[in-house]
Amino acid sequence: MTQPVIAEGLSVWSPARGLTPAADAPGASALLLVADSWLVRDGRVRGLERHRERFLRACGEVDGPPLRRLLEFWRDLTDALPRTGEWFPRVELASGAQELRLLLRQAPPLGAGVRVWATGQSDPRGVPRRKGPDLGALARVRERACGEGAEEAVLVAPSGIVLEAATASVLWWEDDTLCLPPPRLPVLPGVTVALVLERAGREGVPVAHRERTVVGLDGREVWLVNALHGIRPVTGWIGGPPLQAGPAQRAPEWRTWLDDLMEPLPSR
């Protein structure tokens, strides 16, 4: 049976009933074991299969529901997503009864650039390579950044090395080389970053894993990359040491390419 389109808000899934509205408000229920999210624009999505694979893999890491049930859930939630408007759905596996849930949210305004709090924030995450358990802690970091007049904050290791932002991966350019933190560091495997790196590989763009402090990004073209906004060049550094945002010379063309990757959701 095809899952009907659902209303905005939190829905809980069961094999017998599909997605039904949750009794509790979002954020008032159990701890998130796993979460994943992406942008839906007029029924089109970028990298949906990659988000599915990351979600399934993370559910397996926490001994979540059987794969067959996860695939049924994914089919129903995909059918239920609206085909008009801009949305930012989040799929969830919650602790306790291991509920599978869908939080359907309207997408916030999308940004073409971003101001970043230059005071490196100590990484508050307990499970940095799995999205879900630390979303609350990351939201608080971002709230502090907004209180300082920025829109994002950079997380750093105890050594001061840049890891990522509160809601995005960090990439930057050193001459013609596209750089990112080494994979041995505690960073989330980003779906959008993987798409960018694949393009770089196809086109012969040099890629390097390098350790840099926030000060080491001074004057460089720096991108914050995630599934919601795509590529946002840093347009200003707020607070902390005096840093200059490098000119966004490459970002416009790469943003256009990334937008063109959006594909229609599967047919119901």
N, C-alpha and C positions, 0 to 999 in steps of 0.2 A: 504494500500500500504506500502511495506517495505521501510523504510528510507535508502537511499544509504549511504555508508561510506563517511564521509566528510573529507575535508582537514584540516590540522593543522590551528589553529587560532580561531577567534571568529565567532560563528554562532548564528543567531536569529531564534526563532521558532515561527511558526504560525500554527493554525489548518489546514489551506488550503494548505500551501506550505511546511510544515515540517521545517527542519533546512536549512537555506540559509546563505551564507557568510554575515557578517555584514559590513556595509559601513564604520563604524568608527573603529579605532584601539582599541585594548584592553586597558582599563584604561582611555580612553578619553571620555567615555560616562557617563551616569547617575550613581548616588550613588547605591551601592549594598545594597539591603535590606536583602537578604539572599544569602548564598553561601555554597557549600559543594564540597568536592573533595576526591579522593581516587586513589590508584595505580591500573593500569591495566598492567598486565605482560602476554604477549602472550595470551590474551583473558581470563585471569583469574583474579578474584577480591576477596577481603576479605571483608565480611560484607556489601555487596551491599544493601541488604534489610534494614539494619540498617541506612545506609546513606540516603536511600530513605525516611524512616520514619522520620528521623531528618529534612530533607529538607521539607517534606510535613507539618510537625508540625510547623516549623518556618514560612513557607508561610502563614499558618492559623493564626499565631500570628500577622501578619501585614496585615490581610485582603487581602491576595493575590488572584490570580485567583481561580475559582471554582475547587474543587477536581477532577472532571471529566477531566478538561483541564490539570491539573497538571499530571494526570496519563497518558494522551495521550502524553504529552511532555516527560515524563520519558520513555515511550515505544520507542518513536522515537530516543531519545538520546542513549538509550541502544543498539538499532539496529545499530546506526551509529558508535559506538566505534570500533576502529581497533581490529582485533583478532591476530595481530602479533606486536612485539615490546613492549617497555615499555613506558607507557603514564601516565600522571597525569591530567585527565580531571577535570574541575570545572563547576558545574552547578550553574546558577545565576538567581535570580529575581532582576531586576533593577527597580529603582524608575521611576517616570514620567508616562510612559505608561504601567508600570509593565511588561516589556519585560522578557520573559523566554529565557535564552541564554545558550549556551555551549561553553566554552573556552577549546579547545583541545590543550594540551601542551605535548611535550615530557617530560618524567620523567627526573629530574636531576640525577646525580650519587647518588646512595644510600649509606648511611653511616652505618658502623657497630659500630661506637662510635661517641662521640660528645664532643667538647670542649665548655665550657659554661663561659660566662662573669659573674664573681662572684659578681659584683656590682649590687645589686638588683635594678631593674628599677621600678619606679612608674607605676602603671597600667594605660595606656593611653586610655583604652577602654570606650566607652559610653554605649555599649550594650554587656557586656561580655558573656552572656549566649546564644547569637545568632551570628553565624558566618556570616560575610559579611560586615556590616557597618564599622568595625574597621580594616579591612585587611591592609589598607594603613598605619595607625598608627603603627600597629605591624611590618610591613615591615621596617619602619624607625628605630624602636627599634633594629631589627635584623641587619640592615645595620650598626648601631653604634657598635654593638657587633663584627661584622666582621672587622670593623676598628680597634678594639682592639686586633685582632688576634684570636677571638673566632668564633664559628659558630652559637651560640644561646645565648639568654639572659633570665634571670629569672625575671618574674614580681612579685612584692610584693605589699601587702596591705599597707595602711598608717602605720600600726603597725609593718611592717617589715616581716610579715608572708608570706611565699612562697605561691603563687597562682598557676602559671603554667609558661611555657616558651612562647616565642613569637609565636611559631608555634606547640607547643606540650604540652601534659599534663606531670606532674612531679609525678613520683612514686619513692619510696625509701624503703630500707630494714633496719629494726632495729631488729637485731638478726634474728629470723625466721619469723618475722611479716612484711607483705607487707603494706606499709603506703602510704597515700595520703591525701591532704588537705580536711577538712570537707566540705560537700556539701552545707552548708549554705554560704560559701564564694563564691565570684563572679568568678566561673570557668565554662568553656565551657563543656557541657556533651560530653565527647569523646567516639567515637565509639570503638576505639581500646582499650581504658582503660576498657570499659564495657566487652569486650571479655576476657581481662586479669583477671578481677575480677570474672567473671563467672568460669574460670578455677580454680582460687584459691578456690572458694566455693566448686566446685566439688571435689577437692583434699584435702580439709581440711586445706589449708594454712591460717593461721590467717591473717585477714585484719583489719587495724585500721585507723581511721581518726584522724590525729594529726596535731597540729599547730607547725611549725618549721620555724625559720629564715634560711637564707642562711648559716649562721655559724653553725646552728644545723645539717646541712647535711655533715659537715666535716668528712671525713674518711668513709662515708657510701657508699654502692652500690646504686647509683642513676640512674634512667632511665628517658629518655625523650621518650614519646610514642606518635606516631601519625599514620595516615593512610598511609603516604608515606613511611617512613623509618621503620615502625613497632616499635621495641624496640631498642633504642640506649643507652648503658650505658655511663655515663659521664666519660670520660677518662682524663679530666683535667679542672681545674678551673683557668680562666684567670683574672688577675686584682683583685681589691678588697682585702678583708682579705685573708691571706695565708691559703688556704684550700687544703686538700689532697683528691683525688678521690679514693674511696674505690675500692678494687678489684672486677671485674665483675664476680663473681663466679656463679651466677644463670642465667645471661643474655644469654649465648650461647644456653642453652637448651630451654629456653622460646622463643628465636628468631626462632629456628627451628620449634617449635610447632606452632608459629604464622604463619610462612610461609606456613606450611602444611594446613592451613585453607582456602587458596585461592581456589575458585571454578570457573568453566567455566561460562562466561556470558551466559544469556539465548539465546537460538537459535533464529535466525532471522525468 
